[in-house]
Amino acid sequence: MRLVKPKKSLGQHFLKDLSIARRIAETLSDYKHLPVLEIGPGMGVLTTFLLEEGHDLSVVELDRESVAYLNENFPALAGRILAEDFLKLDLETLFEGPFCVIGNYPYNISSQIFFKVLDHKEKVPCCSGMIQKEVAERLASGPGKKAYGILSVLLQAWYDIEYLFTVDASVFNPPPKVQSAVIRMVRNKRESLGCDEKVFKSVIKTSFNQRRKTLRNSMKPLLGKDFPDYALPIFDKRPEQLSVEQFIELTHITDAYLKKTGGQVPVVSDLSEIE
């Protein structure tokens, strides 16, 4: 059996510890009634346990060598191995109804993966897997924490996020230069932000561009120096102190003023560029 050589260009670090792979697979134990898409299965360490758990599994893998290995060693995945780039995959046509996402995600594109999941939040009730520890902390951190930022607010608006456990670099081939962590994102009950999502994203991006300053200063690129309500208590805070609900409140304030004055909202077209 020929093994796949990890490729640095694809950010591949193959998990060797089977007990950790089993624990990651078990993060979807409550979702066996839904199809599952595994991103970047490599040589199928996590895949093995997902199949053992009885999931209706499909996998997406960009590396041709890994695709050949999976085709040879996982007959149960016949017709379910997508030799494609997940970021370019049309998830709407791939799954008619809800599905879950899991993987040992390539660390260099993990934020982009989560933003794509966010784009399909109405169809993805759970997303779990392993990522760089630093990114996991950003995802799960609440207001007032140093790691809390753009990624935290945008994802926590729609998902409840758990930091499950830390994974040491020694259990990978080759070992990454950073620690890793496993997280789980479960869709919350929010159906709408109740505000303009385009303005919401611009408010978050603008405020965190100067995260150490109070909103009275960091929001000036959007509101201008002559905004009349900087005396409101919310503008005494720094962005890292605001909850999702407070960002929604700030969005309402901003949107009302921009509509009144004819101000323009900068378009945040690619979420992957803002964190």
C-alpha positions as CSV (number, residue, x, y, z in Angstrom):
1,M,0.0,0.0,0.0
2,R,1.7,3.2,-1.2
3,L,1.3,6.1,1.3
4,V,0.7,9.7,0.3
5,K,3.5,12.1,0.8
6,P,2.4,15.3,2.6
7,K,2.7,18.3,0.4
8,K,3.7,21.6,1.9
9,S,2.1,23.6,-0.9
10,L,-1.3,22.2,0.2
11,G,-0.7,22.7,3.9
12,Q,-0.9,18.9,4.5
13,H,-0.2,17.5,8.0
14,F,-1.5,14.0,8.3
15,L,-2.9,13.0,11.7
16,K,-1.3,9.8,13.1
17,D,-3.2,9.5,16.4
18,L,-6.2,7.3,15.8
19,S,-7.8,8.1,19.2
20,I,-7.9,11.8,18.2
21,A,-9.4,10.9,14.8
22,R,-12.1,8.9,16.6
23,R,-12.8,11.9,19.0
24,I,-13.2,14.2,16.0
25,A,-15.6,11.8,14.2
26,E,-17.7,11.6,17.4
27,T,-18.3,15.4,17.3
28,L,-21.0,14.6,14.7
29,S,-22.6,11.7,16.6
30,D,-25.8,13.6,17.0
31,Y,-26.1,14.1,13.3
32,K,-26.1,10.6,11.8
33,H,-29.5,11.4,10.1
34,L,-27.8,14.0,7.9
35,P,-25.2,13.7,5.0
36,V,-21.7,14.7,5.9
37,L,-19.0,16.3,3.8
38,E,-15.4,15.8,4.9
39,I,-12.9,18.3,3.7
40,G,-9.3,17.2,2.9
41,P,-9.4,13.6,4.0
42,G,-5.9,12.9,2.9
43,M,-5.3,9.2,3.6
44,G,-8.6,8.8,5.3
45,V,-7.7,8.6,9.0
46,L,-10.8,10.6,10.0
47,T,-12.8,9.1,7.1
48,T,-12.4,5.6,8.6
49,F,-14.1,6.6,11.8
50,L,-16.8,8.6,10.1
51,L,-17.7,5.5,8.1
52,E,-17.6,3.3,11.2
53,E,-20.0,5.8,12.8
54,G,-22.4,5.1,10.0
55,H,-22.5,8.5,8.4
56,D,-23.7,9.1,4.8
57,L,-20.3,10.4,3.8
58,S,-18.9,12.3,0.9
59,V,-15.4,13.7,0.8
60,V,-13.7,16.5,-1.2
61,E,-10.0,16.4,-1.8
62,L,-7.8,18.6,-4.0
63,D,-4.7,16.4,-3.9
64,R,-4.7,13.9,-6.8
65,E,-2.4,11.5,-5.0
66,S,-4.7,11.5,-2.0
67,V,-7.7,11.0,-4.4
68,A,-6.0,7.9,-5.9
69,Y,-5.3,6.5,-2.5
70,L,-8.9,7.0,-1.3
71,N,-10.3,5.4,-4.5
72,E,-8.0,2.4,-3.9
73,N,-8.6,1.9,-0.2
74,F,-12.1,3.1,0.5
75,P,-14.5,1.2,-1.8
76,A,-17.4,2.4,0.4
77,L,-16.8,5.9,-1.0
78,A,-17.2,4.9,-4.6
79,G,-18.8,7.9,-6.5
80,R,-18.5,10.1,-3.4
81,I,-14.9,11.3,-3.7
82,L,-14.9,14.8,-5.2
83,A,-11.5,15.7,-6.7
84,E,-12.1,19.4,-6.3
85,D,-11.3,22.5,-4.3
86,F,-13.9,22.9,-1.5
87,L,-13.8,26.7,-1.9
88,K,-15.0,26.4,-5.5
89,L,-17.5,23.7,-4.8
90,D,-21.2,24.4,-5.5
91,L,-22.8,23.2,-2.3
92,E,-26.3,24.1,-3.4
93,T,-26.3,21.5,-6.1
94,L,-24.3,18.9,-4.1
95,F,-26.8,18.7,-1.3
96,E,-30.5,19.2,-1.7
97,G,-31.2,19.5,2.1
98,P,-29.2,20.0,5.3
99,F,-25.7,18.5,5.7
100,C,-22.8,18.7,8.1
101,V,-19.1,19.6,7.5
102,I,-16.1,18.1,9.1
103,G,-12.4,17.9,8.5
104,N,-8.8,18.2,9.5
105,Y,-8.8,21.6,7.7
106,P,-5.8,23.0,5.8
107,Y,-4.7,25.7,8.2
108,N,-3.8,28.2,5.5
109,I,-7.5,28.4,4.3
110,S,-9.4,27.5,7.4
111,S,-11.0,31.0,7.8
112,Q,-12.1,30.9,4.2
113,I,-13.7,27.5,4.8
114,F,-15.7,28.8,7.7
115,F,-16.8,31.9,5.8
116,K,-18.1,29.5,3.0
117,V,-19.9,27.5,5.7
118,L,-21.4,30.8,6.9
119,D,-22.6,31.5,3.4
120,H,-24.6,28.3,3.6
121,K,-25.6,28.6,7.3
122,E,-29.3,27.7,6.6
123,K,-28.2,24.2,5.3
124,V,-25.2,23.5,7.7
125,P,-26.5,22.8,11.3
126,C,-23.1,21.6,12.5
127,C,-19.5,22.1,11.4
128,S,-16.6,20.6,13.4
129,G,-13.0,19.6,13.0
130,M,-9.4,20.5,13.6
131,I,-7.7,23.8,12.9
132,Q,-4.8,25.9,14.2
133,K,-5.2,26.6,17.9
134,E,-4.9,30.3,17.4
135,V,-7.9,30.3,15.0
136,A,-9.9,28.0,17.2
137,E,-9.4,30.5,20.1
138,R,-10.6,33.3,17.8
139,L,-13.7,31.4,16.8
140,A,-14.7,30.5,20.4
141,S,-13.7,33.6,22.3
142,G,-16.3,35.9,23.8
143,P,-16.3,39.7,24.3
144,G,-13.5,41.0,26.4
145,K,-11.0,38.3,25.4
146,K,-7.9,39.1,23.5
147,A,-8.6,36.6,20.7
148,Y,-12.2,38.0,20.1
149,G,-12.4,39.7,16.7
150,I,-14.0,39.8,13.3
151,L,-14.1,36.0,12.8
152,S,-15.6,35.6,16.3
153,V,-18.5,38.1,15.8
154,L,-19.5,37.0,12.3
155,L,-19.6,33.3,13.1
156,Q,-21.0,33.6,16.6
157,A,-23.9,35.6,15.2
158,W,-25.2,32.4,13.7
159,Y,-23.4,29.5,15.5
160,D,-22.7,28.4,19.1
161,I,-19.0,27.5,19.1
162,E,-17.2,25.2,21.4
163,Y,-13.4,24.8,21.8
164,L,-13.3,21.1,22.5
165,F,-9.6,20.1,23.1
166,T,-6.1,21.0,22.1
167,V,-3.9,18.7,19.9
168,D,-0.1,18.6,20.2
169,A,2.0,19.0,17.0
170,S,3.7,15.6,17.7
171,V,0.7,13.6,16.5
172,F,1.1,14.8,12.9
173,N,3.3,13.9,9.9
174,P,5.0,16.2,9.4
175,P,4.5,18.1,12.7
176,P,3.2,21.6,12.1
177,K,5.0,24.5,13.8
178,V,1.8,25.4,15.7
179,Q,-0.5,23.6,18.1
180,S,-3.9,22.5,16.9
181,A,-7.4,22.4,18.4
182,V,-10.8,20.8,17.7
183,I,-13.9,22.9,17.6
184,R,-17.6,22.4,17.0
185,M,-20.0,25.0,15.6
186,V,-23.7,24.3,16.1
187,R,-26.3,26.5,14.4
188,N,-28.1,28.7,16.9
189,K,-31.8,29.7,16.7
190,R,-31.2,33.1,15.2
191,E,-33.3,33.5,12.0
192,S,-32.4,37.1,11.2
193,L,-30.0,39.8,12.5
194,G,-32.8,42.3,12.3
195,C,-30.4,44.7,10.5
196,D,-28.7,45.2,7.1
197,E,-26.1,42.5,6.9
198,K,-23.9,44.5,4.5
199,V,-23.8,47.4,7.1
200,F,-23.2,44.8,9.9
201,K,-20.1,43.5,8.1
202,S,-18.8,47.0,7.4
203,V,-19.3,48.0,11.0
204,I,-17.4,45.0,12.3
205,K,-14.6,45.5,9.8
206,T,-14.3,49.2,10.4
207,S,-14.3,49.0,14.2
208,F,-11.8,46.1,14.4
209,N,-9.4,47.9,12.0
210,Q,-8.5,49.9,15.1
211,R,-9.4,47.5,17.8
212,R,-7.4,49.2,20.6
213,K,-9.3,52.5,20.2
214,T,-12.8,53.3,21.4
215,L,-15.6,53.1,18.9
216,R,-15.8,56.9,19.0
217,N,-12.5,56.9,17.2
218,S,-12.5,53.6,15.2
219,M,-15.9,54.3,13.7
220,K,-15.0,57.6,12.1
221,P,-14.2,56.1,8.7
222,L,-17.9,55.2,8.5
223,L,-19.6,57.9,10.6
224,G,-17.3,60.8,10.0
225,K,-16.0,63.2,12.6
226,D,-19.3,65.2,12.8
227,F,-21.5,62.3,13.8
228,P,-23.8,63.9,16.5
229,D,-24.2,60.9,18.8
230,Y,-20.7,60.0,19.8
231,A,-21.8,60.7,23.4
232,L,-23.9,57.5,23.5
233,P,-22.4,55.0,26.0
234,I,-21.7,52.4,23.3
235,F,-19.0,54.6,21.8
236,D,-17.1,54.5,25.0
237,K,-16.3,50.9,24.4
238,R,-13.7,49.2,22.3
239,P,-14.9,46.7,19.6
240,E,-13.5,43.7,21.5
241,Q,-15.9,44.6,24.4
242,L,-19.1,44.4,22.3
243,S,-21.4,41.3,22.1
244,V,-23.1,40.3,18.8
245,E,-26.3,42.0,20.1
246,Q,-24.3,45.2,20.7
247,F,-22.8,45.1,17.2
248,I,-26.4,44.8,15.9
249,E,-27.3,47.9,17.9
250,L,-24.3,49.7,16.5
251,T,-25.3,48.7,13.0
252,H,-28.8,50.2,13.5
253,I,-27.2,53.4,14.7
254,T,-24.8,53.5,11.7
255,D,-27.4,52.5,9.1
256,A,-29.9,55.2,10.3
257,Y,-27.3,57.9,10.2
258,L,-26.0,56.9,6.7
259,K,-29.5,56.8,5.3
260,K,-30.2,60.2,6.8
261,T,-27.0,61.8,5.4
262,G,-26.8,59.8,2.2
263,G,-23.5,58.2,3.2
264,Q,-22.1,55.2,1.4
265,V,-21.4,51.8,3.0
266,P,-18.2,50.2,1.9
267,V,-18.9,46.8,0.2
268,V,-17.2,43.8,2.0
269,S,-17.4,41.4,-0.9
270,D,-14.9,38.8,0.2
271,L,-15.2,37.9,3.9
272,S,-11.9,36.0,3.7
273,E,-10.1,39.3,3.3
274,I,-11.3,40.8,6.6
275,E,-9.7,38.6,9.3
